[in-house]
């Protein structure tokens, strides 16, 4: 079985798209970073290092210091697929992030996005 193309893409190549999507809707890069840190447990410095190193998505999530246990509260459909039905764990982590960025762009409050 071949890996999905996104696994080998660098996180840094997609990151600007997350920021642009948020900023187009009046949100900030700081909020995008906060979501990523909440989800993965990376510090801001560690996140910036991952971006500089052009880490691929698979490694980015595999090396995440502490995946947030509350991330399983993220439900719904992203890219036409129900998150709860995704079996491959790395893809599920990527879709959690996509869903959170979508919620940010749709104007949802940060405490709701971060499942507080």
Long-range contacts (C-beta under 8 A, 24 or more apart in sequence): 3-58, 4-88, 4-91, 6-57, 6-91, 6-94, 7-56, 7-57, 7-58, 7-90, 8-56, 8-57, 8-58, 9-56, 9-57, 10-54, 10-55, 10-56, 10-57, 11-50, 11-51, 11-54, 11-55, 11-56, 11-57, 11-60, 12-50, 12-51, 12-52, 12-54, 12-55, 13-54, 14-57, 15-51, 18-97, 18-101, 21-101, 21-102, 21-105, 22-101, 22-104, 22-105, 24-105, 25-104, 25-105, 25-106, 25-107, 26-107, 27-104, 27-105, 27-107, 31-104, 31-110, 32-101, 32-104, 34-110, 34-114, 35-97, 35-100, 35-101, 35-104, 35-113, 35-114, 36-97, 38-68, 38-114, 39-64, 39-67, 39-68, 39-71, 39-93, 39-96, 39-97, 39-100, 40-64, 40-65, 40-66, 40-67, 40-68, 41-65, 41-66, 41-67, 41-68, 57-90, 57-94, 58-90, 61-90, 61-93, 61-94, 62-90, 64-93, 67-93, 70-114, 70-115, 71-96, 71-115, 73-115, 74-99, 74-100, 74-115, 78-102
